[in-house]
Amino acid sequence: MIRKSRCNILVFLVKPFLVMVIIAGIFGLVYLRSGFLQLEYSLSDLEKKKIQCLRERKMLLAERTSLLSFAKLEGSRQAGDGFILPDRIQVIHMSKQKGVQPYRTSLERKYLAEP
Amino acid sequence: MSRKRAIILHTALIFSFVMVFLRLTDLMIFSHERLSERAKQQHIKIEDIQVRRGVILDRRGRELALNLELDSLYCDPASLSLDNEDVRKLASAVEKEPKAILSKIPNDGRFAWIERKLEPSAAERVKGLDIKGLGFLTEAKRYYPRGELASHVVGFVGIDNQALEGIELQYDTYLKTTGGKVFLGRDASGRTFSSGVDIEAKGNNIVLTVDEVLQRIVEKELDRAMQEWRAAAATAIMMDPFTGEILALANKPAYDLNKAGRAGDSERRNRAITDCYEPGSTFKIVIGAGALEEKITRPNTLFDVSKGGINAGGKTIRDVHKYGVLTFQEVIQKSSNVGSIMVGMRLGKERIYKYAKLLGIGDKTGIDLPGEVSGWIFPTERWSGTSIGAIPIGQEVAVTPLQILRAYSVIANGGFLVRPHVVSRIVAPDGRVLVSSGENEGRRVISAKTAGAFRDILKTVVEDGGTGQNASINGNEVAGKTGTAQMINPVTKRYSREKYVSSFVGFVPADNPRFSIIVVVYEPKGQIYGGVVAAPVFRNIADQALSYMDVPREDTPQRNPLLVRR
């Protein structure tokens, strides 16, 4: 009689426990799935932001390219503060030399060829 | 009674289960495909992978053509309801006439474009109107940040990014790419999930041999010449004579690549390679190089041109000025027609034709731009009696400016005929070099000795007593040749007395050329001679280009270079 009673108690405890485990498992799965979806939404939003930023970047790059065109720089020159081509009579060529030694300079580049 | 009820209940239950079972069988087996397709449509959104054409860059990596992403406005006519006020606001937002807007909205259907590739500000204005039935799709728009610069080289694309001209057309297979589809999950409210992949496919980038600054210099000087001489058109090409790399190629009138649809035929014509003209005296390179190569003349061989005219096939051809006895060098220097015809007669028509072909006359140069023509020079059996008098002075032949430039580059580079090209390399989006022009192997067509001798003669053209003095540059020696040719009147089929083509072709520094340039001015007013009209343009271009390319002057003191200590 005592053994049967112990067995009943065990069954009485295990059954609800198993039910709870199953329910908790289902909730866990739902929770994970929900978290996963939330992550997907966040990623999607970030991707949209990235696309938007890339789009703006392209616009800005195009604007920068347009502003840096030689024609624009020349336009600035006429305003007095822009690009000018060097006057060749004033250009002095300097050779690239390693170490501490005097710089060789010349008005003609061919005289500065590396030995 | 209770047993009867139980039987009815059991029967009803069994029947119900059978019905459920049959329905499930139908849903899961017989209607499976249709339903799963429907479910897919509800849960999966298919989007096109955005396709972007490759970027076009100049030789120093400066962008000449790139892509923007703009909104295109469409409508769903079935759900669109616009009153007059809405139409007026919409038209104002996209800066169009209300009529133009209404004409784009059909009575039925589910999709129609209203305005494609709107400016961002216009798109924002339309979004602000919040009209039901309107929507936006993002599309790639080709944008040319330099506008008119190098328009005949770069070319342009149409509204659907289909290649229409220039490099865009010639290298379309490299620039364009295929996109495919991307599958995105979405929920019941239509929100999409992350695709997890890059939804943009990029084409290959093209690096040109053209330099933006040199191109700008050439275009600016051509504009100036067009204005000064009130010319109908003008062309200039700058090329590396050793490699055939085109450093600049410009035609005027030109057009803004961002408004290519509005450009006329004249503006869109790439005269440098598609238009033929009679070269006039610049063609004397053929008899000059031929006579030296065949050892028929030497630079100091004398020619008596004192009569001022020469008879060729019953037609007398005269010099502009009367000369006495000229050396061969002076014949070229002063551009004597009589002397040139004498040389031509000594050379003979077979050899004139041979050297014309060797220098690339009458053949396409093979430049990688669409629409090049070959020009023509008749085979000797089709020459008339007067041809031996006309061809040595550049009549009865048709050339493109690029052909003449290539011929003079033979002299500049020591005797090699090179293939002009505008593309330096093609680079994949991952950085791999797919195509590289590399070393352009030229074909030897005349000896180095002949090239050197003729180069010395060409130098005298730009010196005192030559026809091209206006092309001389402070600090560097120039070698070149002037050309003045009458145009054919298309009505009378005779040479026009009013319309001329003035040209100058040369290279600098003469003994170690960095570039060769041809300038051709069509129908200048006031002056006609190449030495007056085209030579100054050459000088202005070359002077600035030498400065930009950091080419030292040759006339500066060399013996005591300045020494500077740190």
Boltz contact constraints between the chains, C-beta under 6 A:
constraints:
  - contact:
      token1: [A, 40]
      token2: [B, 193]
      max_distance: 6.0
  - contact:
      token1: [A, 40]
      token2: [B, 194]
      max_distance: 6.0
  - contact:
      token1: [A, 43]
      token2: [B, 194]
      max_distance: 6.0
  - contact:
      token1: [A, 44]
      token2: [B, 192]
      max_distance: 6.0
  - contact:
      token1: [A, 44]
      token2: [B, 193]
      max_distance: 6.0
  - contact:
      token1: [A, 44]
      token2: [B, 194]
      max_distance: 6.0
  - contact:
      token1: [A, 47]
      token2: [B, 194]
      max_distance: 6.0
  - contact:
      token1: [A, 55]
      token2: [B, 69]
      max_distance: 6.0
  - contact:
      token1: [A, 58]
      token2: [B, 68]
      max_distance: 6.0
  - contact:
      token1: [A, 62]
      token2: [B, 68]
      max_distance: 6.0
  - contact:
      token1: [A, 62]
      token2: [B, 143]
      max_distance: 6.0
  - contact:
      token1: [A, 62]
      token2: [B, 145]
      max_distance: 6.0
  - contact:
      token1: [A, 65]
      token2: [B, 63]
      max_distance: 6.0
  - contact:
      token1: [A, 65]
      token2: [B, 145]
      max_distance: 6.0
  - contact:
      token1: [A, 66]
      token2: [B, 145]
      max_distance: 6.0
  - contact:
      token1: [A, 69]
      token2: [B, 146]
      max_distance: 6.0
  - contact:
      token1: [A, 70]
      token2: [B, 212]
      max_distance: 6.0
  - contact:
      token1: [A, 70]
      token2: [B, 213]
      max_distance: 6.0
  - contact:
      token1: [A, 70]
      token2: [B, 216]
      max_distance: 6.0
  - contact:
      token1: [A, 71]
      token2: [B, 216]
      max_distance: 6.0
  - contact:
      token1: [A, 85]
      token2: [B, 544]
      max_distance: 6.0
  - contact:
      token1: [A, 85]
      token2: [B, 547]
      max_distance: 6.0
  - contact:
      token1: [A, 85]
      token2: [B, 548]
      max_distance: 6.0
  - contact:
      token1: [A, 86]
      token2: [B, 547]
      max_distance: 6.0
  - contact:
      token1: [A, 88]
      token2: [B, 547]
      max_distance: 6.0
  - contact:
      token1: [A, 88]
      token2: [B, 553]
      max_distance: 6.0
  - contact:
      token1: [A, 102]
      token2: [B, 563]
      max_distance: 6.0
  - contact:
      token1: [A, 102]
      token2: [B, 565]
      max_distance: 6.0
  - contact:
      token1: [A, 103]
      token2: [B, 564]
      max_distance: 6.0
  - contact:
      token1: [A, 105]
      token2: [B, 562]
      max_distance: 6.0
  - contact:
      token1: [A, 105]
      token2: [B, 564]
      max_distance: 6.0
  - contact:
      token1: [A, 106]
      token2: [B, 561]
      max_distance: 6.0
  - contact:
      token1: [A, 107]
      token2: [B, 556]
      max_distance: 6.0
  - contact:
      token1: [A, 108]
      token2: [B, 552]
      max_distance: 6.0
  - contact:
      token1: [A, 108]
      token2: [B, 558]
      max_distance: 6.0
  - contact:
      token1: [A, 109]
      token2: [B, 552]
      max_distance: 6.0
  - contact:
      token1: [A, 111]
      token2: [B, 561]
      max_distance: 6.0
